Amino acid sequence: MPTRLYSERLGPISDRQLQAALDRFDLGRLIAAEPVPHGHFGQNLFVRSTAGEHVLRGNPSFAAQFGAEGFAVRLLSERTRVPVPTPYRIDPATGVFGWSYVIMPRMPGLQPSAPEVRGRLDAAARQEIARALGGNLAEMHSVTSDSPGRFDARTGELGPLEPADESAWTPRSRFTGPPVTGVPYARWVSDRIKSRLTLACGHNRTATTAGDLAWVRALLTEGAEALAEPFRPCLVMEDYKEGNLVVAQDGGRWRVSGVFDLAESYFGDGEADLARTVCSYLDEDPDLARAFLDAYVTAHPPRAGFAERTTAYLLLDRALLWEFFQRNGLSWWPESWTFRAWAERYLSLMEPVLPA
């Protein structure tokens, strides 16, 4: 049987193995397979069979990845109109490939973050897609719970949030530590920001300085009252962006036709989901950020203190990414920039686009 190296992460895979995975879920005969060109670190394959178009995701990043994503997919499928890849079929056994895997439907549509797609879209289409993302995110946030929490692999249901101090974690042991109890959500957010920046400082002390940490602490102190404003916990994707969804035209209008890569999801303040897409649009065109935010707040009116919380949640989003960049030696900004310079740029760009 032919064997192909689809990605370094997955290693060599034979057609016989792919057919065995399809047989596991009665998904017909293999026709073809190809690597997914964008995202998720070489973890995904497009697989076509006589039963349809699928995505195979293998070699999980952390032990609970597939369970957590399947949990979020199930909730969104049952409680919203958000298009998600269901059925989300998990084979926890490692006999076929040497690692567990998922087979899910391939969602129809175009990935707007792909350069070849973005280059074909005019300004009006980009605006409409940004608004569609805002409305779709508001719909996702209609999935609520009584308290903040994250998927618990031990029970298969929602459990308490993990400790905000991530210094002892490894990529494959995430979300498996003892749950945090009795810690206010606002403090959990602040502690998580500080923890990620402390980790980043350990990776590169010249890029994350004591001055950066003091600046962040001051901003969090200023916004503490707004961050503590009561809210109804909802499903927070944490990585909501154009790269994790596809769009399609329906009756001449653009809509989100699929959302995926939901393993980071937890229940918290939905406003935390805004920053990643806002910052991406600020890099491209602030008017797109404005359209995205306007659509979101129209469907999901914010509570008091929205602007101040947006600062805190932008710091959280940037801290999560900054630690990842520093850990992996990635950068595409001036070498002299520290975290403050990088994050402050987004704060300055964001202020004019926030809804009045």
DAQUIHU-V647176 format. One record per run of one state. SS is the DSSP state (@ for helix, = for strand, . for the rest). FROM is the first residue (numbers start at 1). LEN is the number of residues. If there is no record, write none. Layout:
<<SS	FROM	LEN> <SS	FROM	LEN>>
This chain:
<<.	1	2> <=	3	3> <.	6	6> <=	12	3> <@	15	10> <.	25	5> <=	30	6> <.	36	4> <@	40	3> <.	43	1> <=	44	6> <.	50	2> <=	52	7> <.	59	6> <@	65	15> <.	80	4> <=	84	1> <.	85	4> <=	89	3> <.	92	9> <=	101	5> <.	106	4> <=	110	1> <.	111	4> <@	115	4> <.	119	4> <@	123	18> <.	141	3> <=	144	1> <.	145	4> <=	149	4> <.	153	4> <=	157	3> <.	160	2> <=	162	1> <.	163	8> <@	171	3> <.	174	5> <=	179	1> <.	180	5> <@	185	19> <.	204	6> <@	210	13> <.	223	1> <@	224	4> <.	228	6> <=	234	3> <.	237	5> <@	242	3> <=	245	6> <.	251	2> <=	253	7> <.	260	6> <=	266	3> <.	269	1> <@	270	15> <.	285	1> <@	286	14> <.	300	6> <@	306	22> <.	328	11> <@	339	13> <.	352	5>>
